[in-house]
Amino acid sequence: MKSGKPVVICFSGLDPSGGAGLQADIETLHSLGCHCAPVATALTVQDTVNASRMIPVDSALIAEQTRRVLADMPVKCFKLGLVGSAGAASALRGLLREHADISVVMDPVGAAGGGYTFAGGEVLAAMSKSLLPLATVVTPNSVELMQLAPAAASPEIAARELLGRGARNVLLTGGHESGNHVVNRWFRPDRPPLAFHWPRLEHEFHGSGCTLSTAIAANLALGNEMEDALRQAQEFTWNALRHAFRAGAGQHLPDRSRARES
């Protein structure tokens, strides 16, 4: 009998377009040789253009689902995506503290690509207070980073602030910036940032952040050290975006099934 694949519990929203959220998690983990245990934190109304509505899942139900899986499977990593509510953030904090030996990848989802806000002030505050200190690695873009550290004078200072609040690593993604290359920067305590450069692709993408954070979770679950996990996850994501396709009227969808092609 074959040994099982590494299990990653993904806390994410359900995106009916299939570009982001739980489907992105499942596709990414499957492509990288892991098993996704999906826990829905919210139901959303969205397409490839924008979102228009979100219904958070009851926090007690989130906790009940998670504990059932944890009692049954040897989970290697947690991936946090769309949280949905302050109550969910509090429930997740309790679960993560009960299993402090399991790595946590936090993608601080604040808004849809079209601008719809998923996380208002109360949810952002709860994420920052309850979840950020427990994160092995946080993967914000520049907008999300400044929402988590609004008083910071620069992204660099904001990233250091997140480290000071307990996050062990910050990967600041550069997709929202300009230039011929996307520059992602890895911040660690007491070390200078390490920059990763990727040729900028021509389209906008729905689910790129989900893909990257889940690919990091997969690599950590497979036993890779942090630097290797970050490098391999970025390469996987860039290739998924390189093969992206347009399924609707809005952003392109990453083709995670082809992401390992050269």
Secondary structure, DSSP 4 states (H G I P E B T S, - for coil): -PPPPPEEEEEEEE-TTSSSHHHHHHHHHHHTT-EEEEEEEEEEEE-SS-EEEEEEPPHHHHHHHHHHHHHHS-EEEEEE----SHHHHHHHHHHHHHTTTSEEEE----B-TTS-BS--HHHHHHIIIIIGGG-SEE--BHHHHHHHSTT-SSHHHHHHHHHHTT-S-EEEB-TTS-SSEEEEEEEETTEEEEEEEEEPPSS-BSSHHHHHHHHHHHHHHTT--HHHHHHHHHHHHHHHHHT-B--SSSSBB--GGGTT--
